[in-house]
Each structure stands twice: as structure tokens, then as C-alpha cells.
């Protein structure tokens, strides 16, 4: 098959593209980072998104059998917003239909909600509805937190545990989440792109943690003895904002804290991934969290290759 993957030079898109190539498919990518190093060489051709020129975007997708979409933003910023991400993704979906794409696999989020006051989850719900009304075959994958060598959350929890005297969890920390290994998500996308039926799948890993339990698990795996304390969510937010100003990053937003505490990253579904986070952390404990991983730096640097935070 000819398959388009958005962001194949980035995080999850790179794993998905590799899985597809290993299966013998032909892969192209749509990206905002045409100058970024291509880890696949001539095997993956890169085309610009051209969101502002839908006909050119559709032309790039001519001859593509299926599209796997990972495009999104994590927070509002002066350079990118949820509103733009929603609008751009709708343009992408329509361009795919115009180009004759047979199937779309879309990466969403657990518990999207069109009535939510959290723009991340509301925007994801709006896009699911747009895709479902498009009239072509589709699969919606709903992961929670991704972990892997290039991840942000798990690495930066490890970084904070290594470098700060205490670690604060928002409120009780007893809200749950179900991380999935990025390559397990990639394998799932590679499988589902071959199907025809419309599906919505909670793409969660085999382990369920409370947030406090997740931090404790990482602390234990790293052999550290840091105090883990409960802090009021607003105080925790401002502490992260001050630290983020020092690091030049957005560590977490109020909306992300609310999403965690509302258990938006927890569902009662069978696991779709098989890789256990505890085992993965154990295999990468010597390098995990040695360096801080900046989300903002990744978003603004359109040239540098995504760096691994954990060694093989």
C-alpha cells in the first residue's frame, strides 16, 4: 500500500513509519519540518502540510491508499493553538477525501468530550466527529500517555526526581492513567490501516497507575530516595511554571492538571499494548531522566532530530 504518515520525522510518527516500512508498504510523510534530518533517507519522501492551500495538500495525497494522522499540539502558544490544530486537521481530512484516500487512522485521546471545558479533550472530540461524518473508512485510536526513548512525561518525571530535592504531586495523586509504549501504538496503527471497518479503540497499555504510584515506580526503579508530597494543584502549577521559565519550556498547563485529576487518562477497556512500563524503565534506568526533554524546543526547532532520552 501507499501510506501517508503525518510527522514521520517526529515522535510517534517515526515509529509508525518504521513499522509500515518493515511490513513492505511505501510511505510518504506530511510535515512542517522539511529541513529536519530524514531518518529514513530516500525510503520516505517528505511533503509540506500546505494547510493554507488545500488543493496542493490534496495533490500531495494523490495515489495514497491510507493516511495515518498524528498531527496535534499539546498546549496553546503564540506560535500554535488548539483552534488552529482543529482547523488544520479538518483541512487534512477533507484533502484526503478529495485525493481518494481509502482509509484514515487518526490518533486521538482517551475520553474526548465535545462538552468539556478542557480544549484538548474538546478539540479531540470535535475531530472525531468530523472524521466520522467524512464518509470514508476510518479507525480512531485513543492513547493516553506515550512512553519511549523520546518521550516527555516519563523522562521529565525521572529528571525531576534526579535533580530536585522533593517531588510534588497535584492533590492526592490518586487519579489513574494507563501509559502505552509508543511502538505498541505504532504496531496497532500499522495493523488497523489494513482493515476496512470503522473502529474506535482505547489504545492503552497493560498497566494502570495512580499518578503518585507512577512517580513512586520511577523513583524506585532509579534507586532514589526523594520525598513525594501532595501539593494544592494551583501551587503545583505555579511551581512548574516557575521551573518552566528557568528551563524555557511549558512543563504542564492548568488544563493538563485538570485532565489528570478528572481521570481523562483512564478508561475501563482491555489493554491494546503489551509492553509493561516497569520493565521498560528497568531496562533504561541508567539513562532515563539524565537530560530534560523540552516540548517547546521540539515544537520550535524544525531542523534538529528528535533526541532519545534513554539508551537502547
Secondary structure, DSSP 4 states (H G I P E B T S, - for coil): -EEEEETTTSSHHHHHHHHHHHTT-EEEEEES-TTS--TTGGGEEEEE--TT-HHHHHHHTTT-SEEEE----SS-BTTB-HHHHHHHHHHHHHHHHHHT--EEEEE--TT--TT-S-HHHHHHHHHHHHHHTS-SEEEEEEE--EESTT-SHHHHHHHHHHHSSEEEEETT---EE--EEHHHHHHHHHHHTT--S-EEEEE--S--EEHHHHHHHHHHHHT---EEEEE-HHHHHHHHHHHHHHHTS----HHHHHHHHTTTT--SS--S----HHHHHHHHTTTTTSS---HHHHHH-SSSPPPPSS--
